Amino acid sequence: MTGFAQGRFEYNNISMNIIFKSLNHRFLDITLKGTGINATTEKLLKETIKNRICRGKLEITFDIFDFSQRKCDIHFNEQLSSDILDELLQFKRKYKEKISLSMDSLLRIPMIFHLDYTPDNYSDDELKSINEAIEKVFKEFLNSRENEGKAIMADICSSLEKIENSLVFIEKEAAAIENELFLKFKERIIKYLKEFEVDDRRIVQEAAILAEKACINEEINRLSTHNKRLKELLLDDTVEIKGKEADFLSQEMQRETHTIASKTTSMEVHKHIINIRREIEKIKQQVQNVE
């Protein structure tokens, strides 16, 4: 499920920028980035979202700026820089080449300049403020997902309603189709066996068996049951995690429509099956957003 929330906070010498952003995903995938990500803040972030998000590609940006100097330790390796310059000078004398080395280039050489920063050395008050800031932004993020969830619920319920209407028509046609198939099979059997003496009861029996194999009543009932179950699941506030079951039900609904399409030759039924498949595809895309 998609969602977004952002907040900027100031506390004493600390400035924080926190962003929660999520995209659709069948599973939970968390990405942490930013200047403030360290062992301490990572633990706070994961504890905040623990058991509160089950699906989605979640990206968390946590930038923190500490204006105090107590956490910075600057190192400049003067001896190494001097040795490097001496070597360059000898090279210049030997090959008589013009060498230009700026201060910026010199500082980029590994081990010349190093900045030690210990960002996870926070006081209890600072940790409390950081945690409160994270919680505030995360609640706004959950609210954004909840608002989208209401829209998703309306879309899925609309699709389920359309499927139910199509099933009403297909169910009415099923009995007529079965009777029509029985008569067709009976005519074919008589046509191919007209040179042989066959008991009429046997012909009727074989035609009935073939017609029963093409019967779609069971598939209609299962599809209708899955449709009702999915609607009940989405409307049931007592169920906290619905996404996986909803995903399973949509797959089963799709499987039943494939079976119905393969067993019937009625063009009218196929038109409604195409509509049902289209709505099921919409549902399959939407249920990936459901927790």
Summary of the structure (lengths in Angstrom):
residues: 291
radius of gyration: 34.6
end to end distance: 7.7
largest distance: 116.1
contacts: 813
relative contact order: 0.12
helix: 62%
strand: 16%
